[in-house]
Amino acid sequence: MKKDDIPARVVAKMMEQDYFSQWLGISVKSIDEGACTLEMTVRKEMLNGFGIAHGGIAFSVADSALAFASNSRNRKSLVINTSVSFTSAVKEGDILTATAEETNLSGRLGIYLVTVSKKDGSKVLVFTGTVFRKEDLWFQDGE
C-alpha cells in the first residue's frame, strides 16, 4: 500500500458507514495526512425555528472534517474535546466549506483547527478539536 493512498482509503472506508455525513450531503474536496476539506449545501430540513441553519449543522460538518483529518494517518482517532464559536448565520442554499488542519500531533493526542466558511469566504464557525489516537489501524500493511 502506497503511503499516498492511505488518507483517501481511510475516508472512503469511514464514509461507507457514516450515514449522518451522507445525510448532510458532504462531499470530500481534498484529503491529505492531517488535513481535510469538505463541502455541503444547507437544505430546508436543516433550518431551525428562526429560519436559519441549526447550529448543529455547521458543527457537524466541522466534526466530520475533524474526524477525517485526524484518522487520515491510518490510526483510529476519537474526539475527546471540542470548542466552537459561531461567527455568522447560515441560510438555506448556503454552500459550506469545512477545512480541518492539524496543529499539533503527539503519540496519543492530536489537535485540529477547523474553519467553516460560506462560498464568499466569510467564516461561520471556528472549531478546535482534540482527538485521542488509538493504537488500532484502519489498514494493515499489504491491505
HELIX and SHEET records of a PDB file:
HELIX    1   1 LYS A    3  ASP A    5  5                                   3    
HELIX    2   2 ILE A    6  GLU A   16  1                                  11    
HELIX    3   3 TYR A   19  LEU A   24  1                                   6    
HELIX    4   4 LYS A   44  MET A   46  5                                   3    
HELIX    5   5 GLY A   55  ASN A   71  1                                  17    
SHEET    1   A 6 SER A  27  ASP A  32  0                                        
SHEET    2   A 6 ALA A  35  THR A  41 -1                                        
SHEET    3   A 6 ILE A  95  LEU A 105 -1                                        
SHEET    4   A 6 LEU A 109  LYS A 118 -1                                        
SHEET    5   A 6 LYS A 123  LEU A 137 -1                                        
SHEET    6   A 6 ARG A  75  PHE A  86 -1                                        
END                                                                             
